[in-house]
């Protein structure tokens, strides 16, 4: 068993929604072995939405193709609550649905048949992006402005990663900390990074 996956000093909680029981059981087993706390697992999208609303996990893994409410519709409903990061599971042949999943609020995706080594990075990426989204949300009330700010911050992160070798998380922290220490909006700091006026 690896080191426990933690968020704010407690195990990261997960709900798994996958209609193929063998894959679902494998995901649950793997997550538990990696130190995640699996709160529940279901085989349909509407059950996933209900479980997430009831238990408020940190992350939900959603298969795109499920009976009843599919994973994309479930992702939209779950992200409206803004309490849970979404990772979508997609078959290799459904790669074109990844963009649709992103628009539905998914923070990361995993292609089936998934490799165990890809599972934890996908969850950690989703959690990091979700925390960024929440931080942006606290700064910007208007939805359209929030989207614009997120695009600017993503471009700034890209430049910091390419030119200064920072990880995605460190690049975001640089923008966030600079904004806090200079008492400026994150979008202004992001523009300064993009235009080369600001660097670590």
N, C-alpha and C positions, 0 to 999 in steps of 0.2 A: 504494500500500500504506500502511495506517495504521501507527501506532506498535505495536510488538510487544506482544501480550497476554502479560503475565508474571506468574509466581507465584514469590515468593522469588528473584527475579533470573534465572529461567530461563523459557523459553517454556511457556505453559500447554499441557498435552498433552490430546488429545481422541481418543475412539473414536466413530465414527458407525455407527449401526445403523438402516437404512432399507431396506425391501424394494423400493422403486421406484428402479431404478438411476439414472434421470435426476435425481431429487431428491437421491439420495445423492451423486452426482458434483458437483452444484451446491453442496451443503453443504460437501463436502470442499474444493472450489475456493475458496468464500467464506471458510471458516475459515483456509485457508492465506494468502489475500490479507490477512486481518485480523491475521496474525502468530501464529496458533495452530499448534502442531505436531500434525498428524493422524497418530496412530500406526497406525491401521488403520480399514477400513470393511467392514461385513458386511451381509447381507441377512436374517438370521434372529436371533431372540432368544437361542437357545441358543449360537449362534456369538458373540454379543455378550457373554454371560456368560463364556464361555471366554476371549475376548480380554481382557476387563477383568481377569479373575483373573490372566492371564499378564502383562499389561503395566502394570497399575495406573495408568491415566491419571488426570488431575485431574478430568476431566469425561467423561461418556458421553451422547451424544444418542440417545434411544431412540424409535423410532416405536411408537405404541401397538399398531397392527394389523400383525403380522408372522406369517409362517408358523411352525408349530411352537410354540415358547414365545413368547407375545405380550409386548409391551413392559411390561405391568404385572407379569407374573410375573418377567420378567427384572429389572425394577427392584427387586422384593422381594429377589431373590437377590443382586443387586449391593450393595444397601444393607446387607445383613447383614455384608458385609466391612468397612464403614465406612471405605473408603479413597478412594471416588470419588463425586463429586457427580453426580446424575442430572437431566437435562433431558429431558422427554418431548415428543414431536412428536405433535400430535393434529389431525385434520381438524376443520374448523369444526363439522361435524355431530356431533362426539363431545365437545362441551364438557362434557357431563354426566360424562365419564370423568375430568375434571381432579381432582375431589375424590378419586376412587379412586386416581389416580396419586399424589396428595399422601400418602394413607395408605400407599401402597406405598413411600414414601421419596423421591419426586421433590421437588427443591428449586425447580424452575421449569418452565414449559411454554411451548411455542411452537405457535401455531395455523397449520396449513397451509391455503391456500398462504401460506407465511411471507414476510415482507418482510425483505430483507437488513438493514435498519436495526434490526430487532427481535432479530436473532440474537445479537449481542454483548451487549446488555443482559440477555438471558435467561441467557446463560452466566455473565456477571459476577454476576448476582443469585444464581444457583445456587451459585457458588463462595463468595460472601459468606455465604449461609445455611448452607452446609456447614461453613465455618470456625466460625461461631457454634455450630452443633450440636456440633462437636468440642470447642469450649471449654466448653460446658455439660456434655458427657460427662466431661471431665476433673474437673469439680467434683462431679458427682453420679453415684454408682454405680448406684443403684436405677433401673430402667427407668421405673417409674410416677412416681417423684419427678422424673426427668429430663423426662418429658412435662409434668408440672405446672409445673416451672421454666421450660420453654420457653414455655408458655402465658403465664405471668406476665411473662417477659421480652418477649414479643411485645406484650402489653398496655402495658407500660412504654414500649417503643419507639414504639408508636402515639401515646401521650400526648406524648412528647418531640418527635415529628415534628409533631403537630398544634399543640401549644402553644408550641414553641420553634423551629420551622422547621428541625429537624435532618434530615439524610438518614437513611435506614434504617441505613446502616453507622455513621454518627457517633453515632446514638442507642444502638446496641449497644455501641460503644466506650466511651461515657459510663458505661453500666451496668457493663461489664467492668472499666474502669479504677477506678471507684469501689469496686467489690468488692475489687479487688486492693489498692488503697491503704488501705482501711479494714479489710482482712482479714476481710471478711464474705462469706457466700454470696451469689451473684448473685440468688437468689430474694428474699432480704431487701431488697437494694437495689432490686429491681424493685417490691416492695410499697411501699417508701417513695416511689418515683416515682409509682406509681398513686394513692396516697393523698395526694399533693401535699406530702409532707414533704421532698422532695429534687428539685432542679432544677439545670440547668447554670448 
